[in-house]
Amino acid sequence: MSTTITPANLNEHRYKMPVSLVAEIKRCFEWGREEAVEHCIFVDESQGPEPQHFCYFPRSGRGCAGYASNLEWTDCDGLNDLIDRYENYETRWCN
């Protein structure tokens, strides 16, 4: 399940996201580059307790995925595309 993050609700969700991601979202809002972003979290117990974060920036056509401070960026067409690219990293990820 994804959450739409806007300037109005960023503070409400900031504690669920890595600090670097919150900072990037905040900059995008302040500079007018984005009006809203899509964010979701997955916990894969087989990979450990740390959640995976996926965040899509629609105006930029970019997204980031990864764990806490280790987020990687790629071009993508939506949150589902971002997740698919991450799951098929070797063949679909582009920096």
Backbone torsions as a table, in degrees:
resi	resn	phi	psi	omega
1	MET	NA	134.2	-179.3
2	SER	-103.6	161.0	178.1
3	THR	-122.6	135.0	174.2
4	THR	-88.1	121.0	179.9
5	ILE	-101.0	128.5	178.1
6	THR	-126.5	169.5	176.0
7	PRO	-57.6	-32.4	-177.5
8	ALA	-70.9	-28.2	-176.5
9	ASN	-118.0	9.2	-178.8
10	LEU	-57.3	-45.5	-179.0
11	ASN	-61.0	-33.5	179.5
12	GLU	-64.4	-31.7	-175.1
13	HIS	-106.4	-8.0	-172.1
14	ARG	-59.9	-29.2	-177.0
15	TYR	-79.5	-6.3	177.9
16	LYS	-95.1	-4.8	-173.6
17	MET	-121.4	155.9	174.8
18	PRO	-60.5	146.6	-178.0
19	VAL	-56.4	-41.6	-178.9
20	SER	-64.5	-34.8	178.8
21	LEU	-71.0	-42.0	176.9
22	VAL	-59.5	-43.1	179.9
23	ALA	-62.4	-42.1	179.6
24	GLU	-66.3	-43.1	178.0
25	ILE	-61.4	-45.8	-179.8
26	LYS	-59.4	-45.0	177.5
27	ARG	-59.8	-43.6	179.8
28	CYS	-61.7	-39.3	177.7
29	PHE	-68.9	-45.7	-178.2
30	GLU	-63.0	-36.5	-177.7
31	TRP	-87.7	-2.9	179.0
32	GLY	76.3	15.5	179.9
33	ARG	-75.6	-28.0	179.9
34	GLU	-137.9	148.1	173.0
35	GLU	-102.4	-25.5	179.3
36	ALA	-160.2	151.8	174.8
37	VAL	-130.5	157.6	177.7
38	GLU	-105.9	132.5	-177.4
39	HIS	-132.8	140.4	171.6
40	CYS	-144.8	159.0	-177.4
41	ILE	-127.8	135.4	173.6
42	PHE	-124.3	140.6	172.5
43	VAL	-117.2	117.1	178.1
44	ASP	-109.1	99.7	-175.8
45	GLU	-56.9	-27.1	179.0
46	SER	-69.9	-20.3	178.0
47	GLN	-97.5	-4.8	-179.0
48	GLY	115.7	176.5	-174.8
49	PRO	-80.6	-12.4	-177.0
50	GLU	-73.9	129.8	-178.1
51	PRO	-74.7	148.7	172.6
52	GLN	-90.4	137.8	178.5
53	HIS	-112.3	138.9	174.7
54	PHE	-129.9	129.1	-179.2
55	CYS	-139.9	125.5	-177.9
56	TYR	-109.3	130.5	179.3
57	PHE	-108.3	96.1	-169.8
58	PRO	-62.8	-42.4	-179.6
59	ARG	-65.5	-33.8	-179.1
60	SER	-82.1	-21.0	-175.5
61	GLY	66.1	32.0	-177.9
62	ARG	-130.9	160.8	176.0
63	GLY	-151.1	163.0	176.1
64	CYS	-128.5	152.8	-178.4
65	ALA	-149.3	149.2	176.0
66	GLY	144.6	-158.3	-175.9
67	TYR	-114.4	131.0	173.4
68	ALA	34.3	-108.3	-175.0
69	SER	-85.7	-1.2	-179.2
70	ASN	-108.4	67.8	178.7
71	LEU	-97.4	137.1	178.1
72	GLU	-114.9	147.7	-175.4
73	TRP	-111.0	147.7	176.9
74	THR	-152.2	160.8	168.9
75	ASP	-74.4	144.3	178.3
76	CYS	-161.8	166.7	-176.6
77	ASP	-107.8	6.3	-179.5
78	GLY	161.6	174.7	-178.2
79	LEU	-63.9	-42.3	178.8
80	ASN	-64.3	-39.8	176.6
81	ASP	-63.6	-41.9	178.1
82	LEU	-59.1	-47.1	-179.5
83	ILE	-63.0	-43.5	179.0
84	ASP	-62.8	-41.8	178.5
85	ARG	-61.9	-40.6	-180.0
86	TYR	-67.4	-42.0	179.9
87	GLU	-67.9	-26.5	179.0
88	ASN	-116.0	47.0	-171.4
89	TYR	-50.5	-46.8	-174.2
90	GLU	-60.0	-34.1	-174.8
91	THR	-107.9	-19.1	-172.0
92	ARG	-118.1	-16.7	-174.9
93	TRP	-78.0	138.0	174.3
94	CYS	-137.0	139.2	-178.6
95	ASN	-99.5	NA	NA
